[in-house]
């Protein structure tokens, strides 16, 4: 069974190249997969595994991949994404130090609110040459 949205899609369209769109979607899938792994580790109360799965989703993931998107994607989108990466750094650190599955579940729930808010606000659309926020063609076509 699939969920269908009712009414028009009023989300903000993020115009990016196909490779940039692929990158954004690949990162989202990595976050989703990481969250699934964290939940599986939490079910076993294996906090070392929680930290192991959360750490790669942190700011290091963002720094490796998002520099070429800074001039293309809106600041709010980038700030929200960076906030999610910071959350995963905190989840990893707290899993190692606090070692409380309920604490981690609360953190993960709060992070997921950000994921939902982003998906409610934005959609990506591939274009041949995206336009920067200032109206100039993007120099970062990959």
N, C-alpha and C positions, 0 to 999 in steps of 0.2 A: 504494500500500500504506500502511495506517495502522498506527501503533503503538497497541496496546491495553494498558492497565494491568491487571495481574492482581490480584484480591483487592479488598477494600474501600478506598475513598478515605479515608484517615485524616488528610488535611491539615486544618489549622486553618481553619475557615470565618470569613472576614471579611465581616460583614454590613454592607452599605452600600446607599445608595439607587441606583437605576438610573443617574442621572447621575454619581454618584461612581464606580460600577463602570465606566461608560463612560470616565470620565477615566483611571482606572487602566489600563484596557486600551489606551486611545489612547497613553498614555505608553509602555507596554511595546512597542507596535507601532513607535513612533518610535525607541525604543532598538534594536529588532531591525533596522529599516531602516538606522539609522545604523551599526550593526555591519557590515551587508552592504556599505555604502558604504566603510567603513574597510578592510575586507578587499579590496575591489576596488582601492582606492588602494594598499594594501600590495603587491598582486600586481604593480603597476606601479612599485613603490618610489617613489611620489609622496608624500613625507612632508608636503609643504605641504597636499595634499588630505586626508591623514589628519587633520592638525590641524584643517582646515576642517570636516570631518565630525564630529570628536570634540567640539569646543568647544561646540556647541549642546546636547550631551547632558550637559553638566556641571552644576554647582550652580545656574547661572542658570535652567536648565530646571526644577529642583526648586523654586526660590524663586518662580517665576512661577505654579506650579500646585498646590503641595501644602499651602499654609496651611490651606485648608478641610478637609483630611483629617487634620490632626494630632490632633484630639480624637476621631476615629472609628477610626483604624487603630492597632494595637498599636505600642508604642515600638520593639520589635525589628524589625518590618517597616519602620518609618520609618527607623531607623538603617541597616538593610541597604540600603534604597533610596538614602539620602544617601551612603553609602559608594560605591555604584555611580556616582553623579553625580561624586563627588570623583575617582574613578578616571578618568573621562573627561576631567576637567580636567587631570589629571596626564598622561594619554596625549597630549592636545593639546600641552601644554607640552614634553614630552619629544620628541615628533615634530619639533617646531621646533628644539629645542636639541641633542638627541642624534642625531637623524636616522638611527636604526638600526631597520630593519624587524623584525629578530628581537627586539629589545628590546620593540617595540610589540606584537608577537605574544604575547610572554610576558605583558605587561601585560593584553592583551585576554583571554588564556586565564584569568588569575587573576580578572578581572572576571566572566567567564562562569561560573566556579565559584559566584559569588554569585548570579547569575541562576538557575542550576540549583537551588541550595539554597533560594532563595525559592519557586520553583515546586514544589519537593518538599514544602515546609512549609505553603504557604498556597493557598487558593482563595477566590474572591470569590463572594458570593451577594447578589443584589439583594433588598432588603426595602422595605416601605413606609416605615418610620421606624427607622433603625438605633439601636442602643443604645450609649452610650459605655461605656468600660471600667469606670466607676464605677456603671453601671446606669441612669443618667439618659438620657432621650431625647436624641439629638444635636441641638444647636441649629443645626448646619451642613447643613441640607438644601438642596441645589441642584437 
